[in-house]
């Protein structure tokens, strides 16, 4: 049975790990043809990879979340896994850290160029929330999300690259880019 396209999985539907949900939701956003059974298997595979990455981190992730290096480590092998299961090719990579962003404008320009109909990003949000989310589109005013919570949009005026407790801090160095190849 195919899931309705407009409803992303939510934390608590399968477990309570926003990083794992962000990976699953990123693949689902790029591949709406994935059915519930395959998505459940994908979730289980990610939990196995989390445990294999470090048994302690799997236990800690339930209440502390997943750090960027672990998230990338469990996300990358899901691309070849998905290809074996479905013949859908998706590339998963870390954002090229050689490019630094001095201003929100330069970062926003990069987001608008990178996030397309064939490409989404998994991004870290800090400040208001400490949360992994999936960005599916970028306008001049907001990021559209495919999120495991009720977040649907992040307003650009509420985002920053600098330390803040009342705005969404976006860290350009903690971004995973997923691009559908087929």
N, C-alpha and C positions, 0 to 999 in steps of 0.2 A: 504494500500500500504506500503510495507516495504522499509525503507530508504536504500540507498547503504551503505554497511558496511564501506567503506573507508572515508566517509564524516561525521565528527562530526558536531553537531549543532554549530552554531557560534553566538556570542553575536550580537543582532540585528535581528536574525531570529525570535525570540519570544519576546525578551525584552533586556535590557542592564545590566544584573546582572551576573557577572562571577561566583559567588558562586553558584547561582541557576543552571547555565549552567554546572558547574563542577559536581554537584549532578546528573543531568540528564545524562550528558555524561558518568559518572562512571557507572550508571545502564545500559546505552546503550552499553558500552564497554563489560560488563559482560553478557549482554542479547541481542545479535544482532537480535534476533527474534522479539523484540518490534517494533510495527508499528508506523507510524506517528501520528495516532489518539491517541493512548495510551500515546505516548511521550508528546503530547500537553496537555492531561489531567493531566499527571504527573507534567508538568510545572505549570499548574493552581493550582494544589494541593499544590505545594511548595510555591507559592505566598500566598495562603491562610494561610499556616503554618507560613510563615514569618510575615504576618500581625497579626496572633494570638499570635505569640511570643512577639510582641511588635509593636503596630501600628506606633510608631515613628521610630522604626528601619526599618520597611518596606519602609517608605518614604525616610529615610536617605540612605538606601542600594542602592537606584537607583543612587545616585551620590557619596556615600562614600564607598560602598561595604559592605560586611557582615563580622562581626567578627567571630572568631572560635567557640565560645560558641553557637552563634545563628545558625551558619552553622550546627554544630552537632545536635542541637535541632530540626532543620527542616529535616535533613537527616535521622535520626534514624527511625521516624515513616513511612518513605517511604518503608522500607523493608516489614513490615506486609501489607501495602497497596498493594505493588506489588504482594505479595503472594495471597491476596484476588482477585486481578484482573486477575492473570495469572497462579497461582500455582507454580511460580518460587520463590524459597527461596534464599534470600540474607541476610547475616549477616552484620550489620553496627556497627562499634565500633571505639572508640578513641584508638590511639596507646597507649600501656601500658607505661605510663610516668615513671614507676619505673626504667626503663632502661635508663641511661643517656649516651650520646655519647660525648666523649672527642675529637674524631678526625673524619674527613670526611671519612676515611677508615672504621672505625667501623660503622658509619651511612650507608655508601654505602653497606657494607656487609649485614646489616639488610634489606636494600631496596631490594637487590638481593634475599634474602631469602623470603621476604614477598610478593613481586609482582610476581605473577605467572599467568598461563593461567586461573586460577579460582579466582584470587584476584588482585584488583587494589587499588590504594590509591588516595585520594584527598589531595593535598599538597599546602601549602602556599609558594609563591615565593615573596621575597622582594628584595630590592636593585635596580636592573635594572627595574623590574616591581613590582607592588603590585598587585598580581593576584592569584586566585585559579585555579589550573589545575589538570588534571587527569594523573597519571603515569600508563602506561599499560605494560611497560617492562623496565628492567634495564640491561644494559651491563656493561662491565668494563669501558667503555668510555662515556656512555650517558644514559639519561633517555628518553624513548619514551613517547610522550604525546598524549592524545586524548583531544584536547583543543578547547576552544571557540574562539580562535584567530588563527593566522597563525603559532603559535609555534608548532613545531613537535618534536623537540629534545632539550634537555638541555645538553650541553657538561659538563662532570664531571669537567674539568679544569676551567670552568666558574662558578662553584658552590662553595659555602662556607657555613660554619655554623656561621661565624663571621660577624660583621658589615662591610658592604661594599656598595659602591655606584656604582661600575662598574662590580659587579659579582652578580649572583643569590644567594640570601640568602635563604637557606632551614631551616625551623624551625622544628626540630623533635617533638616538643610539639604541633604542629598544623597540625596533620595528622589524617585523617579518613581512616580506612581500610574497604573495602567492599569485601566480599568473597561470591561467588556463592556456594550455598549448594546443589542445585538440578538442 
